[in-house]
């Protein structure tokens, strides 16, 4: 699919995953008309497609810091986000608000979840501490070996592949420019301003450029040195799914080693590995064995089901594990929204909101300061 409304863009978004697509939608709703998305492959087919769609700020974070609050605020945008997308595109992204269970199977697991329970209770968050019997009552198919559990009523899930479909449909309906198989190699920068993004065969001029390039961010070069350009590397996550005739589980279920995500269509997703292997998206037997072991620890009855799908994706990871959002002081019209790592689906609505506010209205958010690429330039200067 290639559609360009104009050779010159008001905003050029490099990267057509969940972050780039959400940004395009939000910018369009704010009145920006000439928007183009460049995608190195097929729109939305990298980490966003490979994800499991959990919206789990309480299960995924360790303390009530800025990152937790960023996750929590973005999660709270999802009900309205889902409703708007349904109205705009007719696509139901299957926001499931059944909640999330977090199980403990050993003394070490128990200590971990009790620590999580204490900080979340002290922070005034909704969290319930359950006995093993209480956990099995609400999810009968979990292992009889569970010791105790936490229940997070406000940790949800979404069908990420339908979310991508909805955002792509929004772009098509609203004539947002889309160019696939357009891998950006270089940014043409002169006198502190980005003039265009360049593929091997074409230049795409724009007034403003956003790098929403995920795991491939650090492969893009620039004609002028940009000290605060971040270093992002890929972390492989392998996944698998089972298929059942009916939904066996009602909630997302975590253990300290993995998770299960039940879908309305009967699939049960199991994930995920965390592997620093470069840009290798292979599915390995060792990875599948690891996922099966963790899945069967949570729900041993899955042993009777056949695997229906196996896949892998590359998560974008910064050295401190946090997102990279905002502007570059050396380049007046260059922005970035990358390194969301395990939380790209969760963080898409708020990332789009704060970047669109900055680009369209020059409105700043505290998160643009907290997660600024400048933090890496400062660290490098100290090390010199």
KEKE-736713 format. One line per 5 residues: number of its first residue (from 1); their letters; for each residue x, y, z of N, C-alpha, C. Coordinates in steps of 0.2 Angstrom, whole numbers, always signed. Atoms other than C-alpha are relative to their C-alpha. Layout:
NUM> a> X/Y/Z/X/Y/Z/X/Y/Z | ...
! end
This chain:
1> xxxxx> +4/-6/+0/+0/+0/+0/+4/+6/+0 | -3/-7/+0/+7/+17/-5/-5/+5/-2 | +4/-6/+2/-2/+33/-5/+3/+6/+3 | -3/-6/-2/+5/+50/-4/-4/+6/-3 | +4/-6/+2/-6/+66/-4/+4/+5/-3
6> xxxxx> -4/-6/+2/+8/+78/-7/+8/-2/+1 | -7/+2/+0/+27/+76/-10/+3/+3/+6 | -3/-3/-6/+30/+88/+5/-5/-1/+5 | +4/+1/-6/+23/+84/+22/+1/+5/+5 | -1/-4/-6/+19/+95/+36/+3/-4/+6
11> xxxxx> -3/+5/-5/+23/+80/+48/+2/-6/-4 | -2/+7/+3/+33/+65/+42/+2/-4/+6 | -1/+5/-6/+32/+50/+54/+4/-6/-3 | -4/+6/+2/+46/+37/+51/-2/-5/+5 | +2/+6/-4/+39/+21/+57/-8/-1/+1
16> xxxxx> +7/+1/+0/+22/+13/+55/-3/-5/+4 | +3/+5/-5/+19/+3/+71/-5/+4/+4 | +5/-3/-5/+7/+7/+85/+1/+7/+2 | -2/-7/-2/+16/+23/+90/-1/+4/-6 | +0/-4/+5/+18/+30/+73/-8/+1/-3
21> xxxxx> +7/+0/+2/+0/+26/+68/-5/+4/+5 | +4/-4/-5/-7/+33/+84/+1/+7/+0 | -2/-7/+1/+3/+49/+82/-3/+3/-6 | +3/-3/+6/-4/+51/+64/-7/+2/+2 | +7/-1/-1/-22/+49/+70/-1/+7/+5
26> xxxxx> +0/-6/-5/-19/+62/+85/+1/+6/-4 | -1/-7/+3/-11/+75/+74/-5/+2/-5 | +5/-1/+4/-24/+73/+61/-6/+3/+3 | +6/-3/-4/-38/+76/+74/+2/+7/+3 | -2/-7/-2/-28/+92/+79/+1/+5/-5
31> xxxxx> +0/-5/+6/-29/+99/+62/+6/-1/-5 | -5/+0/+5/-13/+94/+54/-2/-5/-6 | +3/+3/+6/-17/+89/+36/+5/-4/-4 | -4/+3/+4/-2/+84/+27/+5/-5/+4 | -3/+4/-4/+4/+69/+36/+2/-6/-4
36> xxxxx> -2/+6/+4/+15/+55/+29/+3/-5/+5 | -3/+6/-4/+20/+38/+37/+4/-4/-5 | -4/+5/+3/+35/+29/+31/+1/-6/+4 | -1/+6/-3/+37/+11/+35/+5/-4/-4 | -5/+4/+3/+52/+0/+32/-3/-6/-3
41> xxxxx> +3/+6/+2/+41/-15/+29/-7/+1/-2 | +7/-1/+0/+23/-18/+30/-3/+3/+6 | +3/-4/-6/+12/-6/+41/-2/-5/+6 | +2/+3/-6/+11/-12/+59/+2/-8/+1 | -1/+7/+0/+19/-29/+56/+6/-2/+4
46> xxxxx> -6/+2/-4/+34/-28/+68/-2/-1/+7 | +2/+1/-7/+33/-27/+87/-7/+1/+2 | +7/-2/-1/+16/-20/+87/-5/-6/-1 | +4/+6/+2/+9/-36/+78/+2/-6/+4 | -2/+6/-4/+19/-48/+88/-2/+1/+8
51> xxxxx> +1/-1/-7/+14/-41/+105/-6/-4/+2 | +6/+4/-3/+1/-49/+117/-6/+5/+2 | +5/-4/-1/-9/-33/+120/-2/+1/+7 | +1/-1/-7/-8/-32/+139/+0/+7/+1 | +0/-6/-2/-12/-16/+147/+1/+0/+8
56> xxxxx> -1/+2/-7/-4/-19/+164/+5/+4/+3 | -5/-4/-4/+4/-5/+173/+2/-3/+7 | -1/+2/-7/+2/-13/+190/+4/-7/+0 | -4/+6/+1/+9/-30/+184/+7/+1/-3 | -6/-1/+3/+23/-23/+174/+5/+5/+3
61> xxxxx> -4/-5/-3/+30/-10/+185/+2/-1/+7 | -3/+2/-6/+40/-11/+201/-1/+5/+6 | +1/-6/-5/+37/+6/+210/-4/+6/-3 | +4/-5/+3/+26/+21/+209/+4/+6/-2 | -4/-6/+3/+38/+32/+199/-3/+3/-6
66> xxxxx> +3/-4/+6/+36/+43/+184/-2/-5/-6 | +2/+4/+6/+36/+28/+172/-7/-4/+2 | +7/+3/-2/+22/+19/+182/-6/+5/-1 | +5/-5/+1/+12/+35/+182/-2/+1/-8 | +1/-1/+7/+15/+37/+163/-4/-6/-3
71> xxxxx> +3/+6/+2/+9/+19/+161/-8/+0/+2 | +6/+0/-3/-6/+21/+172/-5/+5/-3 | +4/-6/+3/-12/+38/+164/-2/-3/-7 | +2/+2/+6/-11/+30/+147/-5/-6/+0 | +5/+5/+0/-21/+15/+152/-7/+2/+1
76> xxxxx> +7/-3/-1/-35/+26/+158/-3/+3/-6 | +2/-3/+6/-36/+33/+141/-3/-5/-5 | +2/+5/+5/-40/+16/+133/-8/+0/-1 | +7/+0/+1/-59/+16/+136/-3/+5/-5 | +2/-5/+5/-62/+32/+127/+4/-1/-7
81> xxxxx> -4/+2/+6/-48/+27/+114/-4/-5/-4 | +4/+5/+3/-58/+11/+110/-6/+2/-3 | +7/-3/+2/-75/+20/+109/+1/+4/-6 | -1/-4/+6/-68/+33/+97/+2/-4/-6 | -2/+3/+6/-60/+21/+86/-5/-4/-3
86> xxxxx> +6/+3/+2/-76/+11/+85/-4/+4/-4 | +4/-5/+3/-85/+26/+80/+3/+3/-7 | -3/-3/+5/-72/+32/+68/+1/-5/-6 | -2/+5/+5/-68/+15/+59/-5/-6/+0 | +4/+6/+0/-81/+2/+64/+3/-6/+3
91> xxxxx> -4/+6/-2/-67/-9/+71/+0/+0/+8 | +0/+1/-8/-69/-16/+89/+6/-2/+2 | -7/+2/-1/-52/-17/+96/+0/-5/+6 | +1/+5/-5/-59/-29/+110/+4/+2/+6 | -3/-2/-6/-54/-19/+125/-4/-5/+6
96> xxxxx> +2/+5/-5/-56/-33/+139/+2/+3/+7 | -1/-2/-7/-58/-26/+157/-1/-5/+5 | +1/+5/-5/-59/-42/+166/+5/+0/+5 | -5/+0/-5/-43/-39/+175/+6/-5/-1 | -5/+4/+1/-27/-48/+178/+2/-3/+7
101> xxxxx> -2/+3/-6/-21/-61/+190/+8/-1/+0 | -7/+1/+0/-3/-63/+196/+1/-5/+5 | +0/+6/-4/+1/-80/+203/+7/-1/+3 | -6/+2/-3/+14/-86/+215/+0/-8/+1 | -1/+7/+0/+21/-104/+215/+5/-2/+5
106> xxxxx> -5/+2/-5/+35/-104/+228/+1/+6/+5 | -1/-5/-5/+41/-95/+243/+3/+7/-3 | -2/-6/+3/+51/-83/+232/-5/+4/-3 | +6/-4/+3/+36/-79/+222/-4/+3/+4 | +4/-3/-5/+26/-76/+237/+3/+6/+3
111> xxxxx> -3/-6/-3/+39/-64/+244/-1/+6/-6 | +0/-5/+5/+39/-55/+227/-7/+3/-1 | +7/-3/+1/+20/-53/+225/-2/+4/+7 | +2/-4/-7/+18/-47/+244/+4/+6/+0 | -3/-6/+0/+31/-34/+241/-4/+5/-5
116> xxxxx> +4/-4/+5/+21/-28/+225/-6/+2/+3 | +6/-1/-3/+5/-29/+235/+1/+6/+5 | -1/-5/-5/+12/-18/+249/+1/+7/-3 | -1/-6/+3/+19/-4/+238/-7/+3/-4 | +6/-2/+3/+3/-4/+228/-6/+2/+4
121> xxxxx> +4/-2/-5/-8/-4/+243/+1/+7/+3 | -2/-6/-3/+2/+10/+251/-1/+6/-5 | +1/-5/+5/+0/+20/+234/-7/+1/-1 | +8/-1/+1/-19/+19/+235/-2/-3/-6 | +2/+3/+6/-20/+8/+220/-5/-6/+2
126> xxxxx> +5/+5/-1/-34/-5/+218/+4/-7/-2 | -3/+6/+1/-26/-22/+221/-3/-5/+6 | +3/+5/-5/-33/-38/+230/+5/-6/+1 | -5/+6/-2/-22/-51/+239/-5/-6/+1 | +4/+6/+0/-30/-68/+236/+4/-6/+3
131> xxxxx> -2/+6/-2/-28/-85/+244/+0/-5/-6 | +0/+5/+5/-24/-100/+233/-8/-2/-2 | +6/+3/+1/-42/-106/+235/-4/+6/-4 | +3/-6/+3/-49/-88/+230/+2/+1/-7 | -3/+0/+7/-38/-88/+215/-3/-5/-5
136> xxxxx> +3/+6/+4/-44/-105/+209/-7/+1/-1 | +7/-1/+1/-62/-100/+212/-2/+4/-6 | +1/-5/+6/-61/-86/+199/+3/-2/-6 | -3/+3/+6/-50/-96/+187/+1/-7/+1 | -1/+7/-2/-53/-114/+189/+5/-4/-4
141> xxxxx> -5/+3/+4/-41/-119/+176/+7/+1/+1 | -7/-1/-2/-25/-113/+184/+2/-6/+4 | -3/+6/-4/-13/-125/+193/-2/+0/+7 | +2/+1/-7/-18/-132/+209/+7/+1/+5 | -6/-2/-3/+0/-128/+214/+1/+7/+2
146> xxxxx> +0/-7/-2/-3/-110/+216/+0/+1/+7 | +0/-1/-7/+1/-103/+233/-4/+6/+2 | +4/-6/-1/-7/-86/+233/+0/+4/-7 | +0/-4/+6/-11/-72/+220/-2/+7/+2 | +2/-7/+0/-14/-54/+217/-5/+1/-6
151> xxxxx> +5/-2/+5/-29/-47/+207/+0/+7/-1 | +0/-7/+2/-27/-31/+198/-6/+2/-5 | +6/-2/+4/-45/-25/+192/+1/+5/-6 | -1/-5/+5/-38/-11/+182/+6/-1/-5 | -4/+3/+5/-25/-21/+172/-4/-3/-5
156> xxxxx> +4/+3/+5/-33/-25/+156/+4/-3/-6 | -3/+2/+6/-30/-31/+138/-4/+3/-6 | +4/-2/+6/-34/-26/+120/+3/-5/-5 | -2/+4/+5/-33/-36/+104/+4/+5/-5 | -5/-5/+3/-17/-27/+97/-1/+0/-8
161> xxxxx> +0/+1/+8/-19/-34/+79/-7/+4/-2 | +6/-3/+2/-37/-27/+78/+1/+8/+1 | -2/-7/-1/-30/-10/+86/+4/+2/-6 | -4/-3/+5/-18/-9/+72/-4/+0/-7 | +5/+0/+6/-32/-13/+59/-4/+7/+0
166> xxxxx> +4/-6/-1/-42/+1/+66/+4/+7/-1 | -4/-6/+1/-28/+14/+66/+2/+0/-7 | -2/+0/+7/-23/+9/+48/-6/+2/-4 | +6/-2/+3/-41/+11/+43/-2/+7/+1 | +1/-7/-1/-42/+28/+51/+5/+4/-5
171> xxxxx> -4/-3/+4/-27/+33/+41/-2/+0/-7 | +2/+0/+7/-34/+27/+25/-6/+4/-1 | +6/-4/+0/-51/+35/+28/+1/+8/-1 | -2/-7/-1/-43/+52/+32/+6/+2/-5 | -5/-1/+5/-30/+51/+17/+6/+2/+3
176> xxxxx> -7/-1/-2/-15/+51/+28/+5/-4/-4 | -5/+3/+5/+0/+47/+17/+3/-6/+3 | -4/+6/-2/+7/+29/+19/+4/-2/-6 | -4/+3/+5/+22/+23/+10/+4/-6/+4 | -3/+6/-3/+27/+5/+14/+7/-2/-4
181> xxxxx> -6/+2/+3/+44/-4/+10/+5/+6/-2 | -4/-6/+0/+52/+13/+13/+5/+1/+6 | -5/-1/-6/+67/+11/+25/+4/+6/-1 | -4/-6/-1/+74/+27/+30/+7/-1/+2 | -7/+1/-2/+93/+27/+30/+4/+6/+3
186> xxxxx> -4/-6/-2/+98/+45/+33/-5/+6/+1 | +3/-6/-1/+91/+61/+39/+4/+6/-3 | -3/-5/+2/+96/+76/+29/-1/+6/+4 | +1/-6/-4/+100/+90/+41/+5/+5/-2 | -4/-6/+2/+107/+107/+37/-2/+6/+5
191> xxxxx> +0/-6/-4/+110/+122/+49/-6/-1/+6 | +5/+2/-6/+100/+113/+64/-7/-1/-2 | +7/+2/+2/+85/+108/+54/+0/-6/-5 | +1/+6/+4/+79/+92/+46/-4/+2/-6 | +3/-2/+6/+75/+95/+28/-4/-6/-3
196> xxxxx> +4/+6/+3/+70/+77/+23/+3/-6/+3 | -2/+7/-2/+71/+58/+27/+2/-3/-7 | -2/+3/+6/+80/+48/+14/+0/-8/+0 | -1/+7/+1/+78/+30/+8/+5/-1/-5 | -6/+1/+5/+90/+22/-4/-2/+3/-7
201> xxxxx> +2/-3/+7/+80/+29/-19/-4/+6/+0 | +4/-6/+0/+70/+44/-13/+1/+4/+6 | +0/-4/-6/+69/+59/-2/-7/+2/+1 | +7/-2/-2/+54/+64/+8/+1/+6/+4 | +0/-7/-4/+54/+83/+13/-6/+1/+5
206> xxxxx> +6/-2/-5/+44/+89/+28/+2/+5/+4 | -1/-5/-5/+42/+103/+40/+2/-3/+6 | -2/+3/-7/+43/+92/+55/+1/-8/-1 | -1/+7/+0/+50/+74/+57/+0/-3/+7 | +0/+4/-6/+46/+61/+70/+3/-7/-1
211> xxxxx> -3/+7/+0/+56/+45/+73/-4/-4/+5 | +4/+5/-4/+44/+32/+79/+2/-7/-3 | -3/+5/+4/+56/+19/+72/+2/-6/+5 | +0/+6/-4/+56/+6/+87/+8/-2/+0 | -7/+3/-1/+71/-6/+87/+5/+2/-5
216> xxxxx> -5/-2/+5/+78/+1/+71/+2/+8/+0 | -1/-7/-1/+80/+19/+78/+8/+1/-1 | -7/-2/+1/+99/+18/+79/+4/-2/-6 | -3/+1/+6/+102/+12/+62/-1/+6/-5 | +0/-6/+4/+97/+29/+55/+5/+5/+1
221> xxxxx> -5/-5/+0/+111/+41/+51/-2/+7/-1 | +2/-7/+1/+111/+60/+50/+6/+3/-4 | -5/-4/+3/+121/+72/+39/+4/+5/+4 | -4/-4/-5/+125/+82/+54/+0/-3/+6 | +0/+3/-6/+130/+76/+71/-5/+2/+5
226> xxxxx> +5/-2/-5/+116/+75/+83/+2/-4/+7 | -3/+3/-5/+124/+71/+100/-6/-4/+5 | +5/+3/-5/+107/+67/+109/-4/-6/-4 | +4/+6/+3/+101/+54/+96/+1/-6/+4 | +0/+5/-5/+97/+39/+107/+3/-7/-4
231> xxxxx> -2/+7/+2/+105/+21/+106/-6/-4/+2 | +5/+4/-2/+91/+9/+105/+2/-7/-4 | -1/+7/+3/+93/-10/+102/-6/-5/+1 | +5/+4/+0/+82/-24/+98/+0/-6/+5 | +1/+6/-4/+76/-37/+111/-5/-5/-2
236> xxxxx> +5/+5/+3/+68/-53/+104/-5/-2/+5 | +5/+3/-4/+52/-59/+112/-4/-5/-4 | +3/+5/+3/+46/-76/+106/-7/-1/+4 | +7/+1/-2/+27/-80/+108/-3/-6/-3 | +4/+5/+3/+15/-94/+105/-7/+0/+2
241> xxxxx> +7/+0/-2/-3/-98/+105/-3/-7/+0 | +4/+6/+0/-15/-112/+109/-7/+2/-3 | +7/-2/+2/-33/-113/+102/-5/-5/+3 | +5/+4/-3/-48/-119/+111/-7/+1/-3 | +7/-1/+3/-66/-121/+106/-4/+5/+4
246> xxxxx> +3/-5/-4/-71/-110/+120/+5/+3/+5 | -5/-3/-4/-63/-98/+132/+1/-3/+7 | -1/+3/-6/-55/-107/+146/+2/+5/+6 | -2/-5/-5/-48/-92/+155/-4/+7/-1 | +4/-6/+0/-57/-76/+159/+5/+7/+1
251> xxxxx> -4/-5/-2/-42/-65/+164/+7/-1/-3 | -7/+0/+1/-24/-61/+159/+3/-3/+6 | -3/+3/-6/-13/-72/+171/+7/+0/-1 | -8/-1/+0/+5/-68/+175/+2/-5/+6 | -4/+3/-5/+18/-78/+185/+6/+4/+0
256> xxxxx> -6/-3/+1/+35/-71/+188/+4/-2/-6 | -4/+3/+6/+41/-81/+173/-3/+1/-7 | +3/-1/+6/+28/-78/+160/-7/+2/+1 | +7/-2/-1/+10/-75/+156/-4/-3/-5 | +5/+3/+5/-6/-81/+147/-5/+5/-1
261> xxxxx> +5/-5/+2/-18/-70/+138/-5/-3/-4 | +6/+3/+4/-35/-77/+133/-4/+5/-4 | +4/-4/+5/-44/-70/+118/-7/-2/-1 | +7/+1/+1/-62/-69/+114/-1/-6/-5 | +1/+5/+5/-60/-81/+99/+3/-7/+2
266> xxxxx> -2/+6/-3/-53/-95/+110/+8/-1/+0 | -8/+1/+0/-34/-92/+107/+2/+2/+7 | -3/-1/-6/-23/-92/+122/+7/+2/-1 | -6/-2/+1/-7/-82/+120/+5/-2/+6 | -5/+1/-5/+9/-87/+130/+6/+3/-2
271> xxxxx> -6/-4/+1/+24/-76/+132/+4/+1/+6 | -4/-1/+6/+37/-71/+132/+7/+0/+2 | -7/+0/-1/+56/-73/+130/+3/+7/+0 | -4/-6/+0/+68/-59/+133/+7/-1/-2 | -6/+2/+3/+83/-61/+121/+4/+5/-3
276> xxxxx> -4/-5/+3/+97/-50/+116/+4/-3/-5 | -3/+4/+6/+101/-57/+99/+0/+4/-6 | +0/-5/+5/+101/-42/+88/-6/-1/-4 | +6/+0/+4/+89/-42/+73/-2/-7/-2 | +2/+6/+2/+86/-60/+73/-7/-2/+3
281> xxxxx> +7/+1/-2/+67/-64/+73/-1/-7/-1 | +2/+7/+1/+69/-83/+72/-4/-2/+6 | +3/+4/-5/+58/-94/+82/+4/-6/+2 | -5/+6/-2/+69/-107/+92/-4/-5/+4 | +3/+5/-4/+65/-123/+100/+1/+1/+7
286> xxxxx> -1/-1/-7/+73/-118/+116/-5/+6/+2 | +5/-5/-2/+62/-102/+116/-7/-3/+1 | +7/+3/-1/+46/-113/+113/+0/-4/+6 | +0/+4/-6/+51/-125/+127/+0/+4/+6 | +0/-4/-6/+54/-111/+139/-8/+3/+1
291> xxxxx> +7/-3/+0/+36/-103/+134/-5/-6/+3 | +4/+5/-2/+28/-120/+136/+1/-2/+7 | -1/+2/-7/+36/-124/+153/-4/+5/+4 | +3/-5/-4/+30/-107/+160/-8/+0/-1 | +8/+1/+1/+12/-109/+152/-3/-6/+4
296> xxxxx> +3/+6/-3/+10/-126/+159/+1/+1/+8 | -1/-2/-7/+16/-120/+176/-7/+4/+2 | +6/-4/-2/+1/-108/+176/-6/-4/-1 | +6/+3/+1/-12/-119/+168/+2/-7/-3 | -3/+7/+3/-6/-138/+166/-5/-3/-5
301> xxxxx> +5/+3/+5/-22/-142/+156/+1/+2/-7 | -2/-2/+7/-15/-133/+141/+4/-6/-3 | -4/+6/+3/-4/-149/+139/-4/-4/-6 | +4/+3/+5/-19/-156/+129/-1/+3/-6 | +2/-4/+6/-20/-142/+117/+6/+0/-5
306> xxxxx> -5/-1/+5/-10/-141/+101/+2/+8/-1 | -2/-7/+1/+0/-125/+97/-3/+2/-7 | +3/-2/+7/-9/-115/+83/+5/+5/-3 | -5/-5/+3/+5/-101/+80/+6/+1/+5 | -7/-2/-4/+23/-97/+85/+2/+6/-4
311> xxxxx> -3/-6/+4/+31/-80/+81/+5/+4/+5 | -5/-4/-4/+44/-67/+87/-1/+7/-2 | +0/-7/+1/+45/-49/+88/+6/+4/+3 | -6/-4/-3/+59/-36/+92/-2/+6/+3 | +2/-6/-4/+56/-24/+106/+5/+5/+0
316> xxxxx> -6/-6/+0/+65/-7/+106/+2/+1/+7 | -2/+0/-7/+75/-6/+122/+6/+6/+0 | -5/-5/-2/+85/+9/+128/+4/-2/+6 | -4/+3/-5/+99/+7/+140/-3/+0/+7 | +3/+0/-6/+89/+12/+155/-7/-3/+0
321> xxxxx> +7/+3/+1/+73/+3/+149/-6/+4/+0 | +5/-4/+0/+63/+18/+148/-1/+3/-7 | +2/-3/+7/+54/+27/+133/+5/+6/-1 | -4/-6/+2/+63/+41/+123/-5/+4/-4 | +5/-4/+3/+51/+55/+119/+2/+7/+0
326> xxxxx> -1/-7/+0/+52/+73/+114/+5/+2/-6 | -4/-4/+5/+64/+85/+105/+7/-1/+1 | -7/+0/+0/+82/+87/+101/+2/+7/+0 | -2/-7/-1/+90/+104/+106/+4/+2/-6 | -4/-1/+6/+102/+103/+91/-4/+1/-7
331> xxxxx> +4/+0/+6/+88/+101/+78/-7/+2/+2 | +6/-3/-2/+73/+112/+79/-7/-4/-2 | +7/+3/+2/+60/+101/+70/+0/-8/+0 | +0/+8/+0/+65/+83/+74/-2/-2/+7 | +4/+3/-6/+55/+73/+87/+1/-7/+0
336> xxxxx> +0/+8/+0/+56/+55/+93/-5/-3/+5 | +5/+3/-4/+44/+43/+101/+2/-8/-1 | -2/+7/+1/+53/+26/+103/+2/-3/+7 | -2/+4/-5/+60/+13/+115/-5/-1/+6 | +5/+2/-5/+44/+8/+123/+0/-7/+3
341> xxxxx> -2/+7/-2/+51/-9/+125/-6/-5/+1 | +6/+5/-1/+37/-21/+133/-7/+4/+0 | +6/-4/-2/+24/-7/+134/-2/+4/-6 | +2/-4/+6/+21/+0/+116/-7/+1/-1 | +7/+0/+1/+3/-5/+115/-3/+4/+6
346> xxxxx> +3/-4/-6/-1/+2/+133/+2/+7/-1 | -2/-7/+0/+9/+18/+130/-2/+4/-6 | +2/-3/+6/+2/+22/+113/-4/+6/+1 | +5/-6/-1/-13/+34/+118/+4/+6/+3 | -3/-6/-4/-3/+45/+130/+6/+2/-4
351> xxxxx> -6/-2/+4/+13/+45/+119/-3/+5/-6 | +3/-4/+6/+2/+51/+104/-3/+7/+3 | +3/-6/-3/-7/+64/+115/+6/+5/+1 | -5/-5/-2/+9/+72/+122/+4/+3/-6 | -4/-2/+6/+19/+72/+106/-5/+5/-5
356> xxxxx> +4/-4/+4/+4/+79/+96/-1/+7/+3 | +1/-7/-3/+1/+93/+109/+7/+4/-1 | -7/-3/+1/+20/+97/+107/+0/+3/-7 | -1/-2/+7/+20/+97/+88/-5/+5/-2 | +5/-4/+3/+4/+105/+84/-2/+6/+4
361> xxxxx> +2/-6/-4/+2/+117/+99/+6/+3/+4 | -6/-2/-4/+20/+118/+107/-2/+0/+7 | +2/+1/-7/+12/+112/+123/+4/-6/+3 | -4/+5/-3/+24/+103/+135/-3/-4/+5 | +2/+5/-5/+21/+88/+146/+6/-1/+4
366> xxxxx> -6/+2/-4/+32/+83/+161/+3/-6/-3 | -3/+6/+3/+35/+67/+152/+4/+1/-5 | -5/-2/+5/+44/+75/+138/+6/+2/+3 | -6/-2/-4/+56/+81/+151/+3/-6/+3 | -2/+6/-4/+57/+65/+161/+3/-5/-5
371> xxxxx> -2/+5/+5/+59/+54/+145/+4/+3/-6 | -3/-3/+5/+69/+66/+135/+6/-4/-3 | -6/+3/+2/+83/+60/+124/+6/+3/+2 | -6/-4/-3/+94/+73/+132/+3/-4/+6 | -2/+4/-6/+96/+61/+147/+6/-4/-2
376> xxxxx> -5/+4/+3/+108/+51/+136/+6/+4/-2 | -5/-4/+1/+118/+65/+130/+4/+3/+6 | -3/-2/-7/+121/+71/+148/+4/-5/+3 | -3/+5/-3/+126/+54/+153/+7/-1/-4 | -6/+1/+4/+139/+53/+138/+5/+5/+2
381> xxxx> -5/-6/-2/+146/+70/+143/+3/-1/+7 | -3/+2/-7/+149/+64/+161/+5/-5/-1 | -5/+5/+1/+158/+49/+155/+6/+2/-4 | -6/-2/+4/+170/+58/+144/+6/+3/+4
! end
